[in-house]
Each structure stands twice: as C-alpha cells, then as structure tokens.
Amino acid sequence: MHELSVCQSLLDQVQRIAADHGADRVEHIRLRIGPLSGVDAQLLRNAYPLAAAGTIAEGVVLDIEPAPVRVHCTTCGAETEATPNRLLCGACGDWHTRLVSGDEMLLVNLELRVPDDAGTGR
C-alpha cells in the first residue's frame, strides 16, 4: 500500500509548514486528489492515522475533495471535463487532447494553531 508512504510525505510537508509558522498543532488538512493521481482517497484516509501517530497532526481527519479530469483540445481549443478512461474533448469529441487536471494530489488548505507568543521571542 503506497498510500502509507504518501501519508508520510504529506506529513513531512505539513510538519515543515507548521514549524515555519511556529505552530504547535495542526487543526485541519484539506487535499484535492484527482482520479488519475494513482492515490486512492479511501486508502489514504485509512493509512493516515498510522502515519500521523505521535505527530502534531495526530487525530486530524483528512478532508479530501475530488479533482475533476479536465482536458484541453488541441483541435478546437476547448477546455472541458472528461472521464478518466475517455480523455475526449467534450465540445468536438476529438481525442487530440492534453490533460489539464485530474492527475494531481494537492495540499489545498492547512489550518494551524499558533500560540500567541510564537514568533515574539518569549
């Protein structure tokens, strides 16, 4: 299950961001995952508690939103939604398309708790 290693990488990034801002707790993590990313959202949710144990993000529930599959048609120039297994232009039906979105896993939002004295040198 590579989702565990994905969680570990995500938590490394989250902990770096939290440290940069002097946070002592992560309150919320929101991700956007496309169906072509190779990451299964449910498996990621299942792996997260194990990876987050003992970190400042322990106990946080991942908020995962799906990213749509969008393509740009090189024939007619339209940008439309597509299905993961049919990357056809929704306007003209051509198969000469370029993937615009749907293969990403993005950290969209991170809410942190920063103590009042963080960054003041006290």
MOPAC internal coordinates of N, CA, C and O (Angstrom, degrees):
PM7 1SCF
backbone

  N    0.0000 0     0.00 0     0.00 0    0    0    0
  C    1.4576 1     0.00 0     0.00 0    1    0    0
  C    1.5283 1   108.20 1     0.00 0    2    1    0
  O    1.2310 1   120.06 1   -76.66 1    3    2    1
  N    1.2989 1   117.48 1   103.34 1    3    2    1
  C    1.4634 1   120.43 1  -178.41 1    5    3    2
  C    1.5200 1   112.25 1   -76.21 1    6    5    3
  O    1.2310 1   119.80 1   171.26 1    7    6    5
  N    1.3397 1   117.99 1    -8.74 1    7    6    5
  C    1.4603 1   120.70 1   178.40 1    9    7    6
  C    1.5282 1   111.59 1   -62.79 1   10    9    7
  O    1.2310 1   120.04 1   150.79 1   11   10    9
  N    1.3340 1   117.54 1   -29.21 1   11   10    9
  C    1.4562 1   120.00 1   177.08 1   13   11   10
  C    1.5275 1   110.40 1   -64.67 1   14   13   11
  O    1.2310 1   119.98 1   136.25 1   15   14   13
  N    1.3196 1   117.65 1   -43.75 1   15   14   13
  C    1.4712 1   119.79 1   177.86 1   17   15   14
  C    1.5300 1   110.55 1   -68.60 1   18   17   15
  O    1.2310 1   119.92 1   147.71 1   19   18   17
  N    1.3207 1   117.76 1   -32.29 1   19   18   17
  C    1.4689 1   120.81 1   175.28 1   21   19   18
  C    1.5241 1   108.96 1   -63.98 1   22   21   19
  O    1.2310 1   120.13 1   136.01 1   23   22   21
  N    1.3378 1   117.36 1   -43.99 1   23   22   21
  C    1.4708 1   121.64 1   177.17 1   25   23   22
  C    1.5232 1   111.02 1   -60.36 1   26   25   23
  O    1.2310 1   120.19 1   137.73 1   27   26   25
  N    1.3103 1   117.25 1   -42.27 1   27   26   25
  C    1.4576 1   120.54 1  -179.53 1   29   27   26
  C    1.5287 1   110.78 1   -63.64 1   30   29   27
  O    1.2310 1   120.40 1   139.25 1   31   30   29
  N    1.3153 1   116.84 1   -40.75 1   31   30   29
  C    1.4688 1   120.18 1   177.27 1   33   31   30
  C    1.5249 1   110.98 1   -66.62 1   34   33   31
  O    1.2310 1   120.86 1   138.38 1   35   34   33
  N    1.3291 1   115.96 1   -41.62 1   35   34   33
  C    1.4667 1   120.52 1   176.99 1   37   35   34
  C    1.5240 1   110.07 1   -59.47 1   38   37   35
  O    1.2310 1   120.40 1   133.99 1   39   38   37
  N    1.3181 1   116.84 1   -46.01 1   39   38   37
  C    1.4622 1   120.39 1  -179.22 1   41   39   38
  C    1.5229 1   112.43 1   -66.49 1   42   41   39
  O    1.2310 1   119.84 1   146.51 1   43   42   41
  N    1.3190 1   117.92 1   -33.49 1   43   42   41
  C    1.4702 1   120.60 1   174.13 1   45   43   42
  C    1.5294 1   109.52 1   -59.76 1   46   45   43
  O    1.2310 1   121.12 1   134.53 1   47   46   45
  N    1.3282 1   115.47 1   -45.47 1   47   46   45
  C    1.4702 1   120.49 1   179.63 1   49   47   46
  C    1.5319 1   110.60 1   -64.79 1   50   49   47
  O    1.2310 1   120.45 1   134.78 1   51   50   49
  N    1.3206 1   116.74 1   -45.22 1   51   50   49
  C    1.4611 1   121.60 1  -179.75 1   53   51   50
  C    1.5301 1   110.31 1   -61.18 1   54   53   51
  O    1.2310 1   120.08 1   135.82 1   55   54   53
  N    1.3134 1   117.46 1   -44.18 1   55   54   53
  C    1.4614 1   120.52 1  -179.06 1   57   55   54
  C    1.5307 1   111.87 1   -66.85 1   58   57   55
  O    1.2310 1   120.06 1   144.47 1   59   58   57
  N    1.3370 1   117.49 1   -35.53 1   59   58   57
  C    1.4755 1   120.32 1   175.85 1   61   59   58
  C    1.5267 1   110.28 1   -64.02 1   62   61   59
  O    1.2310 1   120.57 1   135.39 1   63   62   61
  N    1.3221 1   116.51 1   -44.61 1   63   62   61
  C    1.4715 1   120.84 1   179.62 1   65   63   62
  C    1.5271 1   109.88 1   -63.72 1   66   65   63
  O    1.2310 1   120.53 1   135.47 1   67   66   65
  N    1.3239 1   116.59 1   -44.53 1   67   66   65
  C    1.4694 1   120.67 1   179.60 1   69   67   66
  C    1.5312 1   110.49 1   -60.99 1   70   69   67
  O    1.2310 1   120.19 1   136.05 1   71   70   69
  N    1.3114 1   117.24 1   -43.95 1   71   70   69
  C    1.4718 1   120.79 1   179.48 1   73   71   70
  C    1.5297 1   110.70 1   -64.06 1   74   73   71
  O    1.2310 1   120.13 1   139.72 1   75   74   73
  N    1.3231 1   117.36 1   -40.28 1   75   74   73
  C    1.4659 1   121.31 1   178.84 1   77   75   74
  C    1.5230 1   112.26 1   -61.02 1   78   77   75
  O    1.2310 1   120.59 1   151.99 1   79   78   77
  N    1.3421 1   116.47 1   -28.01 1   79   78   77
  C    1.4661 1   121.25 1  -177.97 1   81   79   78
  C    1.5289 1   113.02 1  -103.81 1   82   81   79
  O    1.2310 1   120.38 1  -175.19 1   83   82   81
  N    1.3267 1   116.88 1     4.81 1   83   82   81
  C    1.4588 1   120.51 1   178.76 1   85   83   82
  C    1.5184 1   113.57 1    69.16 1   86   85   83
  O    1.2310 1   119.93 1  -153.94 1   87   86   85
  N    1.3173 1   117.73 1    26.06 1   87   86   85
  C    1.4633 1   121.85 1  -177.82 1   89   87   86
  C    1.5248 1   110.67 1   -78.69 1   90   89   87
  O    1.2310 1   121.59 1   -32.03 1   91   90   89
  N    1.3179 1   114.57 1   147.97 1   91   90   89
  C    1.4674 1   119.00 1   175.81 1   93   91   90
  C    1.5229 1   111.90 1  -110.64 1   94   93   91
  O    1.2310 1   120.32 1   177.46 1   95   94   93
  N    1.3225 1   117.00 1    -2.54 1   95   94   93
  C    1.4670 1   120.88 1  -178.64 1   97   95   94
  C    1.5154 1   109.90 1  -158.43 1   98   97   95
  O    1.2310 1   121.22 1   -37.37 1   99   98   97
  N    1.3291 1   115.27 1   142.63 1   99   98   97
  C    1.4632 1   121.77 1   171.76 1  101   99   98
  C    1.5156 1   106.68 1   -96.62 1  102  101   99
  O    1.2310 1   120.48 1   -51.31 1  103  102  101
  N    1.3186 1   116.70 1   128.69 1  103  102  101
  C    1.4634 1   121.60 1  -177.57 1  105  103  102
  C    1.5333 1   112.49 1   -98.43 1  106  105  103
  O    1.2310 1   120.38 1   146.76 1  107  106  105
  N    1.3287 1   116.88 1   -33.24 1  107  106  105
  C    1.4634 1   119.84 1  -173.52 1  109  107  106
  C    1.5258 1   109.29 1  -158.26 1  110  109  107
  O    1.2310 1   121.07 1   -40.23 1  111  110  109
  N    1.3228 1   115.56 1   139.77 1  111  110  109
  C    1.4690 1   121.51 1   175.42 1  113  111  110
  C    1.5248 1   107.67 1  -128.64 1  114  113  111
  O    1.2310 1   120.65 1   -55.50 1  115  114  113
  N    1.3163 1   116.36 1   124.50 1  115  114  113
  C    1.4664 1   120.12 1   175.98 1  117  115  114
  C    1.5259 1   108.93 1  -119.21 1  118  117  115
  O    1.2310 1   121.36 1   -50.97 1  119  118  117
  N    1.3295 1   115.00 1   129.03 1  119  118  117
  C    1.4559 1   122.82 1   179.52 1  121  119  118
  C    1.5157 1   110.37 1  -117.38 1  122  121  119
  O    1.2310 1   120.50 1   -25.27 1  123  122  121
  N    1.3076 1   116.65 1   154.73 1  123  122  121
  C    1.4664 1   122.55 1   169.80 1  125  123  122
  C    1.5252 1   106.20 1  -120.92 1  126  125  123
  O    1.2310 1   121.32 1   -57.76 1  127  126  125
  N    1.3433 1   115.08 1   122.24 1  127  126  125
  C    1.4588 1   120.53 1  -176.68 1  129  127  126
  C    1.5181 1   109.66 1  -124.90 1  130  129  127
  O    1.2310 1   120.87 1   -54.64 1  131  130  129
  N    1.3130 1   115.94 1   125.36 1  131  130  129
  C    1.4577 1   121.54 1   177.34 1  133  131  130
  C    1.5172 1   111.52 1   -86.15 1  134  133  131
  O    1.2310 1   120.59 1   -26.31 1  135  134  133
  N    1.3199 1   116.49 1   153.69 1  135  134  133
  C    1.4661 1   120.06 1  -178.70 1  137  135  134
  C    1.5266 1   113.56 1   -67.53 1  138  137  135
  O    1.2310 1   119.71 1   164.17 1  139  138  137
  N    1.3151 1   118.16 1   -15.83 1  139  138  137
  C    1.4588 1   121.67 1   179.50 1  141  139  138
  C    1.5354 1   112.08 1  -100.26 1  142  141  139
  O    1.2310 1   120.36 1  -169.88 1  143  142  141
  N    1.3232 1   116.93 1    10.12 1  143  142  141
  C    1.4677 1   121.04 1  -176.84 1  145  143  142
  C    1.5261 1   113.08 1   -76.58 1  146  145  143
  O    1.2310 1   120.39 1   160.21 1  147  146  145
  N    1.3158 1   116.86 1   -19.79 1  147  146  145
  C    1.4562 1   120.03 1  -176.08 1  149  147  146
  C    1.5129 1   112.60 1    84.99 1  150  149  147
  O    1.2310 1   120.04 1  -173.67 1  151  150  149
  N    1.3413 1   117.52 1     6.33 1  151  150  149
  C    1.4591 1   122.54 1   179.21 1  153  151  150
  C    1.5178 1   108.41 1  -112.48 1  154  153  151
  O    1.2310 1   120.78 1   -53.27 1  155  154  153
  N    1.3202 1   116.11 1   126.73 1  155  154  153
  C    1.4621 1   121.89 1   177.51 1  157  155  154
  C    1.5265 1   107.84 1   -89.08 1  158  157  155
  O    1.2310 1   120.41 1   -61.91 1  159  158  157
  N    1.3321 1   116.83 1   118.09 1  159  158  157
  C    1.4623 1   121.66 1  -175.17 1  161  159  158
  C    1.5293 1   111.99 1   -58.93 1  162  161  159
  O    1.2310 1   119.92 1   137.58 1  163  162  161
  N    1.3164 1   117.75 1   -42.42 1  163  162  161
  C    1.4633 1   119.75 1  -178.89 1  165  163  162
  C    1.5252 1   111.64 1   -67.55 1  166  165  163
  O    1.2310 1   120.08 1   139.58 1  167  166  165
  N    1.3123 1   117.45 1   -40.42 1  167  166  165
  C    1.4646 1   119.93 1   176.65 1  169  167  166
  C    1.5312 1   110.92 1   -64.90 1  170  169  167
  O    1.2310 1   120.61 1   144.41 1  171  170  169
  N    1.3248 1   116.45 1   -35.59 1  171  170  169
  C    1.4619 1   120.80 1   177.12 1  173  171  170
  C    1.5276 1   110.06 1   -64.29 1  174  173  171
  O    1.2310 1   120.61 1   134.94 1  175  174  173
  N    1.3394 1   116.43 1   -45.06 1  175  174  173
  C    1.4708 1   120.26 1   176.78 1  177  175  174
  C    1.5301 1   111.42 1   -59.09 1  178  177  175
  O    1.2310 1   120.65 1   139.77 1  179  178  177
  N    1.3229 1   116.37 1   -40.23 1  179  178  177
  C    1.4637 1   120.77 1  -179.57 1  181  179  178
  C    1.5282 1   112.24 1   -69.51 1  182  181  179
  O    1.2310 1   119.80 1   144.98 1  183  182  181
  N    1.3087 1   117.99 1   -35.02 1  183  182  181
  C    1.4591 1   122.13 1  -178.05 1  185  183  182
  C    1.5292 1   112.12 1   -80.42 1  186  185  183
  O    1.2310 1   120.30 1   155.31 1  187  186  185
  N    1.3152 1   117.03 1   -24.69 1  187  186  185
  C    1.4621 1   121.24 1  -173.50 1  189  187  186
  C    1.5397 1   113.94 1   -57.00 1  190  189  187
  O    1.2310 1   118.56 1   131.56 1  191  190  189
  N    1.3423 1   120.34 1   -48.44 1  191  190  189
  C    1.4755 1   118.80 1  -178.13 1  193  191  190
  C    1.5280 1   113.26 1   -57.94 1  194  193  191
  O    1.2310 1   120.23 1   143.39 1  195  194  193
  N    1.3106 1   117.16 1   -36.61 1  195  194  193
  C    1.4591 1   120.83 1   178.57 1  197  195  194
  C    1.5296 1   110.59 1   -66.94 1  198  197  195
  O    1.2310 1   120.64 1   135.44 1  199  198  197
  N    1.3141 1   116.37 1   -44.56 1  199  198  197
  C    1.4681 1   120.21 1  -178.98 1  201  199  198
  C    1.5268 1   111.81 1   -69.71 1  202  201  199
  O    1.2310 1   120.23 1   146.33 1  203  202  201
  N    1.3362 1   117.17 1   -33.67 1  203  202  201
  C    1.4642 1   121.39 1  -175.18 1  205  203  202
  C    1.5238 1   113.79 1   -85.17 1  206  205  203
  O    1.2310 1   119.93 1   169.80 1  207  206  205
  N    1.3201 1   117.73 1   -10.20 1  207  206  205
  C    1.4678 1   120.95 1  -178.40 1  209  207  206
  C    1.5294 1   110.67 1   -55.54 1  210  209  207
  O    1.2310 1   121.21 1   -53.09 1  211  210  209
  N    1.3235 1   115.29 1   126.91 1  211  210  209
  C    1.4620 1   120.52 1   177.88 1  213  211  210
  C    1.5186 1   114.69 1    82.80 1  214  213  211
  O    1.2310 1   119.44 1  -174.80 1  215  214  213
  N    1.3301 1   118.67 1     5.20 1  215  214  213
  C    1.4662 1   121.56 1   178.95 1  217  215  214
  C    1.5251 1   109.51 1  -107.20 1  218  217  215
  O    1.2310 1   120.36 1    -6.90 1  219  218  217
  N    1.3169 1   116.92 1   173.10 1  219  218  217
  C    1.4681 1   120.34 1   177.75 1  221  219  218
  C    1.5321 1   111.90 1   -72.65 1  222  221  219
  O    1.2310 1   120.31 1   175.45 1  223  222  221
  N    1.3215 1   117.00 1    -4.55 1  223  222  221
  C    1.4614 1   121.50 1   177.60 1  225  223  222
  C    1.5294 1   111.87 1  -105.94 1  226  225  223
  O    1.2310 1   120.54 1  -168.65 1  227  226  225
  N    1.3326 1   116.57 1    11.35 1  227  226  225
  C    1.4661 1   119.84 1   179.72 1  229  227  226
  C    1.5308 1   109.37 1   -64.33 1  230  229  227
  O    1.2310 1   120.85 1   -43.21 1  231  230  229
  N    1.3247 1   115.98 1   136.79 1  231  230  229
  C    1.4594 1   121.69 1   177.36 1  233  231  230
  C    1.5102 1   115.03 1    86.35 1  234  233  231
  O    1.2310 1   119.75 1   170.97 1  235  234  233
  N    1.3127 1   118.08 1    -9.03 1  235  234  233
  C    1.4633 1   121.16 1   178.67 1  237  235  234
  C    1.5302 1   108.95 1   -75.80 1  238  237  235
  O    1.2310 1   120.96 1   -46.48 1  239  238  237
  N    1.3193 1   115.77 1   133.52 1  239  238  237
  C    1.4620 1   120.34 1   176.78 1  241  239  238
  C    1.5261 1   107.80 1   -88.74 1  242  241  239
  O    1.2310 1   120.75 1   -50.67 1  243  242  241
  N    1.3188 1   116.16 1   129.33 1  243  242  241
  C    1.4644 1   120.12 1   177.82 1  245  243  242
  C    1.5178 1   109.60 1   -71.46 1  246  245  243
  O    1.2310 1   120.86 1   -49.26 1  247  246  245
  N    1.3114 1   115.95 1   130.74 1  247  246  245
  C    1.4613 1   122.69 1   173.60 1  249  247  246
  C    1.5304 1   105.51 1  -100.26 1  250  249  247
  O    1.2310 1   120.53 1   -69.62 1  251  250  249
  N    1.3154 1   116.58 1   110.38 1  251  250  249
  C    1.4633 1   120.57 1  -175.46 1  253  251  250
  C    1.5213 1   109.62 1  -114.71 1  254  253  251
  O    1.2310 1   121.08 1   -57.58 1  255  254  253
  N    1.3189 1   115.53 1   122.42 1  255  254  253
  C    1.4649 1   120.34 1   176.51 1  257  255  254
  C    1.5251 1   108.64 1  -109.95 1  258  257  255
  O    1.2310 1   120.65 1   -37.92 1  259  258  257
  N    1.3277 1   116.36 1   142.08 1  259  258  257
  C    1.4617 1   118.93 1   179.70 1  261  259  258
  C    1.5328 1   111.28 1   -76.34 1  262  261  259
  O    1.2310 1   120.72 1   -37.01 1  263  262  261
  N    1.3044 1   116.24 1   142.99 1  263  262  261
  C    1.4672 1   121.74 1   174.47 1  265  263  262
  C    1.5269 1   107.78 1   -98.52 1  266  265  263
  O    1.2310 1   120.19 1   -45.43 1  267  266  265
  N    1.3128 1   117.25 1   134.57 1  267  266  265
  C    1.4602 1   118.97 1   179.69 1  269  267  266
  C    1.5257 1   111.55 1   -73.38 1  270  269  267
  O    1.2310 1   121.26 1   -26.96 1  271  270  269
  N    1.3043 1   115.20 1   153.04 1  271  270  269
  C    1.4641 1   120.50 1   172.09 1  273  271  270
  C    1.5227 1   106.33 1   -85.64 1  274  273  271
  O    1.2310 1   120.86 1   -59.66 1  275  274  273
  N    1.3349 1   115.97 1   120.34 1  275  274  273
  C    1.4655 1   121.38 1   179.35 1  277  275  274
  C    1.5236 1   108.17 1  -126.28 1  278  277  275
  O    1.2310 1   121.19 1   -38.03 1  279  278  277
  N    1.3248 1   115.32 1   141.97 1  279  278  277
  C    1.4562 1   121.35 1   178.88 1  281  279  278
  C    1.5183 1   110.22 1  -127.37 1  282  281  279
  O    1.2310 1   121.34 1   -27.29 1  283  282  281
  N    1.3170 1   115.04 1   152.71 1  283  282  281
  C    1.4653 1   122.41 1   172.84 1  285  283  282
  C    1.5237 1   106.81 1  -109.03 1  286  285  283
  O    1.2310 1   120.39 1   -54.69 1  287  286  285
  N    1.2966 1   116.86 1   125.31 1  287  286  285
  C    1.4626 1   121.73 1  -179.29 1  289  287  286
  C    1.5289 1   109.54 1   -84.41 1  290  289  287
  O    1.2310 1   120.58 1   -55.47 1  291  290  289
  N    1.3302 1   116.49 1   124.53 1  291  290  289
  C    1.4565 1   119.88 1   179.05 1  293  291  290
  C    1.5250 1   111.68 1   -81.01 1  294  293  291
  O    1.2310 1   120.43 1   171.33 1  295  294  293
  N    1.3393 1   116.78 1    -8.67 1  295  294  293
  C    1.4639 1   120.69 1   178.05 1  297  295  294
  C    1.5223 1   111.29 1   -87.55 1  298  297  295
  O    1.2310 1   120.30 1   125.54 1  299  298  297
  N    1.3460 1   117.03 1   -54.46 1  299  298  297
  C    1.4679 1   119.58 1  -175.95 1  301  299  298
  C    1.5233 1   113.53 1  -104.99 1  302  301  299
  O    1.2310 1   120.04 1   169.57 1  303  302  301
  N    1.3334 1   117.54 1   -10.43 1  303  302  301
  C    1.4622 1   121.14 1   177.32 1  305  303  302
  C    1.5180 1   115.28 1    85.06 1  306  305  303
  O    1.2310 1   119.57 1   179.74 1  307  306  305
  N    1.3137 1   118.44 1    -0.26 1  307  306  305
  C    1.4639 1   121.15 1  -178.86 1  309  307  306
  C    1.5261 1   111.12 1   -75.41 1  310  309  307
  O    1.2310 1   121.23 1   -28.83 1  311  310  309
  N    1.3199 1   115.26 1   151.17 1  311  310  309
  C    1.4553 1   121.43 1   171.25 1  313  311  310
  C    1.5188 1   106.83 1  -115.36 1  314  313  311
  O    1.2310 1   120.64 1   -60.99 1  315  314  313
  N    1.3266 1   116.39 1   119.01 1  315  314  313
  C    1.4548 1   121.16 1  -174.96 1  317  315  314
  C    1.5227 1   110.93 1  -137.57 1  318  317  315
  O    1.2310 1   121.50 1   -15.43 1  319  318  317
  N    1.3338 1   114.74 1   164.57 1  319  318  317
  C    1.4617 1   119.55 1   173.15 1  321  319  318
  C    1.5179 1   108.86 1   -76.78 1  322  321  319
  O    1.2310 1   121.48 1   -27.61 1  323  322  321
  N    1.3119 1   114.77 1   152.39 1  323  322  321
  C    1.4678 1   121.55 1   179.23 1  325  323  322
  C    1.5213 1   107.81 1  -140.72 1  326  325  323
  O    1.2310 1   120.68 1   -10.35 1  327  326  325
  N    1.3050 1   116.30 1   169.65 1  327  326  325
  C    1.4585 1   120.20 1   174.94 1  329  327  326
  C    1.5268 1   108.03 1   -95.87 1  330  329  327
  O    1.2310 1   120.44 1   -27.78 1  331  330  329
  N    1.3314 1   116.77 1   152.22 1  331  330  329
  C    1.4717 1   119.49 1  -175.69 1  333  331  330
  C    1.5251 1   114.58 1   -56.65 1  334  333  331
  O    1.2310 1   119.78 1   150.73 1  335  334  333
  N    1.3102 1   118.02 1   -29.27 1  335  334  333
  C    1.4637 1   119.66 1  -177.38 1  337  335  334
  C    1.5289 1   113.01 1  -102.45 1  338  337  335
  O    1.2310 1   119.66 1  -175.72 1  339  338  337
  N    1.3242 1   118.25 1     4.28 1  339  338  337
  C    1.4726 1   123.01 1   177.71 1  341  339  338
  C    1.5224 1   108.81 1  -143.56 1  342  341  339
  O    1.2310 1   120.60 1   -92.73 1  343  342  341
  N    1.2944 1   116.45 1    87.27 1  343  342  341
  C    1.4611 1   121.12 1  -176.61 1  345  343  342
  C    1.5257 1   110.62 1   -85.09 1  346  345  343
  O    1.2310 1   121.57 1  -123.36 1  347  346  345
  N    1.3260 1   114.60 1    56.64 1  347  346  345
  C    1.4662 1   121.36 1  -179.49 1  349  347  346
  C    1.5207 1   110.49 1   -96.60 1  350  349  347
  O    1.2310 1   120.74 1   -27.13 1  351  350  349
  N    1.3172 1   116.18 1   152.87 1  351  350  349
  C    1.4544 1   122.14 1   175.86 1  353  351  350
  C    1.5279 1   108.84 1   -66.06 1  354  353  351
  O    1.2310 1   121.05 1   -50.72 1  355  354  353
  N    1.3269 1   115.61 1   129.28 1  355  354  353
  C    1.4604 1   120.56 1   178.55 1  357  355  354
  C    1.5133 1   112.54 1   -75.62 1  358  357  355
  O    1.2310 1   119.64 1   165.48 1  359  358  357
  N    1.3355 1   118.28 1   -14.52 1  359  358  357
  C    1.4617 1   121.58 1  -179.06 1  361  359  358
  C    1.5291 1   112.06 1   -91.04 1  362  361  359
  O    1.2310 1   120.61 1   130.33 1  363  362  361
  N    1.3322 1   116.43 1   -49.67 1  363  362  361
  C    1.4710 1   119.00 1  -175.27 1  365  363  362
  C    1.5283 1   113.67 1  -113.82 1  366  365  363
  O    1.2310 1   120.04 1   169.50 1  367  366  365
  N    1.3234 1   117.52 1   -10.50 1  367  366  365
  C    1.4611 1   121.56 1   178.24 1  369  367  366
  C    1.5174 1   115.18 1    83.67 1  370  369  367
  O    1.2310 1   119.97 1  -177.71 1  371  370  369
  N    1.3266 1   117.67 1     2.29 1  371  370  369
  C    1.4713 1   121.18 1  -177.74 1  373  371  370
  C    1.5301 1   110.52 1   -72.34 1  374  373  371
  O    1.2310 1   121.40 1   -24.68 1  375  374  373
  N    1.3186 1   114.93 1   155.32 1  375  374  373
  C    1.4598 1   120.64 1   179.71 1  377  375  374
  C    1.5275 1   112.20 1   -98.37 1  378  377  375
  O    1.2310 1   119.48 1   179.03 1  379  378  377
  N    1.3014 1   118.60 1    -0.97 1  379  378  377
  C    1.4708 1   122.18 1   177.09 1  381  379  378
  C    1.5339 1   108.57 1   -81.31 1  382  381  379
  O    1.2310 1   121.33 1   -99.87 1  383  382  381
  N    1.3198 1   115.07 1    80.13 1  383  382  381
  C    1.4581 1   119.81 1  -176.64 1  385  383  382
  C    1.5200 1   110.19 1  -126.65 1  386  385  383
  O    1.2310 1   122.01 1   -18.23 1  387  386  385
  N    1.3301 1   113.75 1   161.77 1  387  386  385
  C    1.4632 1   122.33 1   175.80 1  389  387  386
  C    1.5238 1   106.81 1  -124.00 1  390  389  387
  O    1.2310 1   120.37 1   -49.20 1  391  390  389
  N    1.3146 1   116.89 1   130.80 1  391  390  389
  C    1.4462 1   122.17 1  -179.03 1  393  391  390
  C    1.5273 1   109.80 1   -66.95 1  394  393  391
  O    1.2310 1   120.42 1   -52.25 1  395  394  393
  N    1.3223 1   116.80 1   127.75 1  395  394  393
  C    1.4598 1   122.88 1   178.75 1  397  395  394
  C    1.5307 1   110.37 1  -101.28 1  398  397  395
  O    1.2310 1   120.77 1   137.73 1  399  398  397
  N    1.3217 1   116.13 1   -42.27 1  399  398  397
  C    1.4647 1   120.30 1   177.77 1  401  399  398
  C    1.5215 1   109.63 1  -153.70 1  402  401  399
  O    1.2310 1   121.85 1   -15.78 1  403  402  401
  N    1.3241 1   114.07 1   164.22 1  403  402  401
  C    1.4565 1   119.98 1   179.81 1  405  403  402
  C    1.5098 1   112.86 1   121.94 1  406  405  403
  O    1.2310 1   120.65 1   170.11 1  407  406  405
  N    1.3463 1   116.36 1    -9.89 1  407  406  405
  C    1.4627 1   119.80 1   179.65 1  409  407  406
  C    1.5325 1   112.14 1  -112.44 1  410  409  407
  O    1.2310 1   120.74 1  -165.29 1  411  410  409
  N    1.3312 1   116.19 1    14.71 1  411  410  409
  C    1.4474 1   119.81 1  -174.30 1  413  411  410
  C    1.5282 1   113.05 1  -102.42 1  414  413  411
  O    1.2310 1   121.85 1   -21.62 1  415  414  413
  N    1.3228 1   114.07 1   158.38 1  415  414  413
  C    1.4579 1   123.18 1   165.14 1  417  415  414
  C    1.5135 1   104.54 1  -131.00 1  418  417  415
  O    1.2310 1   120.68 1   -69.10 1  419  418  417
  N    1.3250 1   116.31 1   110.90 1  419  418  417
  C    1.4561 1   121.27 1  -174.28 1  421  419  418
  C    1.5184 1   111.27 1  -119.57 1  422  421  419
  O    1.2310 1   120.96 1   -38.96 1  423  422  421
  N    1.3113 1   115.77 1   141.04 1  423  422  421
  C    1.4544 1   121.57 1   169.20 1  425  423  422
  C    1.5261 1   105.31 1   -83.21 1  426  425  423
  O    1.2310 1   120.63 1   -75.75 1  427  426  425
  N    1.3254 1   116.40 1   104.25 1  427  426  425
  C    1.4665 1   121.94 1  -172.99 1  429  427  426
  C    1.5199 1   111.45 1   -84.19 1  430  429  427
  O    1.2310 1   120.83 1   138.91 1  431  430  429
  N    1.3375 1   116.02 1   -41.09 1  431  430  429
  C    1.4573 1   119.29 1  -174.31 1  433  431  430
  C    1.5201 1   108.70 1  -150.39 1  434  433  431
  O    1.2310 1   121.11 1   -39.16 1  435  434  433
  N    1.3112 1   115.49 1   140.84 1  435  434  433
  C    1.4541 1   122.20 1   178.27 1  437  435  434
  C    1.5198 1   107.06 1  -137.60 1  438  437  435
  O    1.2310 1   120.88 1   -61.97 1  439  438  437
  N    1.3420 1   115.93 1   118.03 1  439  438  437
  C    1.4591 1   120.70 1   177.50 1  441  439  438
  C    1.5179 1   108.13 1  -103.00 1  442  441  439
  O    1.2310 1   121.36 1   -50.76 1  443  442  441
  N    1.3212 1   115.01 1   129.24 1  443  442  441
  C    1.4536 1   122.33 1  -175.82 1  445  443  442
  C    1.5187 1   111.02 1  -121.38 1  446  445  443
  O    1.2310 1   120.86 1   -28.21 1  447  446  445
  N    1.3245 1   115.97 1   151.79 1  447  446  445
  C    1.4613 1   119.99 1   171.31 1  449  447  446
  C    1.5193 1   106.72 1  -102.57 1  450  449  447
  O    1.2310 1   121.11 1   -60.81 1  451  450  449
  N    1.3060 1   115.48 1   119.19 1  451  450  449
  C    1.4535 1   121.83 1  -179.25 1  453  451  450
  C    1.5255 1   107.46 1  -111.69 1  454  453  451
  O    1.2310 1   119.83 1   -58.28 1  455  454  453
  N    1.3211 1   117.93 1   121.72 1  455  454  453
  C    1.4707 1   120.18 1   178.16 1  457  455  454
  C    1.5290 1   110.67 1   -58.47 1  458  457  455
  O    1.2310 1   120.77 1   -29.28 1  459  458  457
  N    1.3323 1   116.13 1   150.72 1  459  458  457
  C    1.4669 1   120.71 1  -178.38 1  461  459  458
  C    1.5151 1   113.42 1   -58.94 1  462  461  459
  O    1.2310 1   119.90 1   149.09 1  463  462  461
  N    1.3281 1   117.81 1   -30.91 1  463  462  461
  C    1.4621 1   120.22 1  -178.17 1  465  463  462
  C    1.5159 1   113.41 1   -92.77 1  466  465  463
  O    1.2310 1   119.94 1  -174.70 1  467  466  465
  N    1.3358 1   117.73 1     5.30 1  467  466  465
  C    1.4777 1   119.95 1   179.87 1  469  467  466
  C    1.5158 1   109.72 1   -66.43 1  470  469  467
  O    1.2310 1   120.92 1   -47.41 1  471  470  469
  N    1.2917 1   115.85 1   132.59 1  471  470  469
  C    1.4579 1   121.39 1   175.39 1  473  471  470
  C    1.5246 1   113.34 1    82.90 1  474  473  471
  O    1.2310 1   119.41 1   177.35 1  475  474  473
  N    1.3595 1   118.74 1    -2.65 1  475  474  473
  C    1.4601 1   118.93 1  -179.62 1  477  475  474
  C    1.5282 1   112.19 1   -97.57 1  478  477  475
  O    1.2310 1   121.34 1   175.50 1  479  478  477
  N    1.3441 1   115.04 1    -4.50 1  479  478  477
  C    1.4454 1   119.01 1   177.76 1  481  479  478
  C    1.5214 1   113.63 1    84.13 1  482  481  479
  O    1.2310 1   119.76 1  -173.79 1  483  482  481
  N    1.3243 1   118.05 1     6.21 1  483  482  481
  C    1.4676 1   121.07 1   178.73 1  485  483  482
  C    1.4872 1   112.13 1   -90.41 1  486  485  483
  O    1.2310 1   120.10 1   180.00 1  487  486  485

